[in-house]
Amino acid sequence: MCANYKPITLEQLKQLELPLIPFDYTDEVYPSYKTPLLFKSEHGLEWREVLFGLVPKWAEDINSSKRAYNARHETIFEKPSFQEAAYKCKFGVIPVTEFYESKYIENKPQRWGVRRKDGRAFFIAALYEICKINNQIIRSAAMLTMDAVDHPMMKEFHEPGDIKRSVVIIPHDRLDDWLSLKQPHQMIQFMQGFPVEEFECSHVPKAKIAKQTPQLNMFDLF
């Protein structure tokens, strides 16, 4: 399951004709890092800066964001951490350039990246929540996941013998449908494996970066 990814870039943002993101974010995201989330309000498409890892309304701290970064779609209506957000259709997307999974080669894990062949960003289905801790508003989100045992690409990841899971990717042409859901159980129609012919994967060793650098946004251009 996805615990590390590269968010959308400014160039990809323009390609998809999305609103500009009004805040900085790192060029590689891990659990509890801040990341852009796209959702739909009465005003149209909007961005929010959220923690990668969901913090439920009843939390007393944000530590759950380090663990609850993936949510199995099969159980979100049952798990206390996710059920309130799920029943209220708090569905958004986390736009991604590339996400990383472990592939075991000769019993040793390698970091592999999954990306679109055409270089465009893609949308990972997310469940988001808003809570208040010590009078501070906390916005957070988790990526939705599905069974990947039969997916041609994603079944090859994770340690041999482990359960095979995959993030859920919302097709570009169904973004508005996903963000407009009003009935919670309608989300099941989107829980499908992504078309492998549109994606590619390869070994991506982790670079030794001394410091994370922020993505450029609209305010960096002036």
Secondary structure, DSSP 8 states (H G I E B T S, - for coil): ----EEE--HHHHHHTT-----S--BSSB-TT-EEEEEEEETTEEEEEEEEES---TT-SSSGGGGTTTEEEGGGTTTSHHHHHHHHTT-EEEEEEEEEEEEEEETTEEEEEEEEETT---EEEEEEEEEEEETTEEEEEEEEEEEE-TT-TTGGG-SSTTS--EEE-EE-GGGHHHHHT--SGGGGGGG-----GGGEEEEE------SS--B---GGGG-
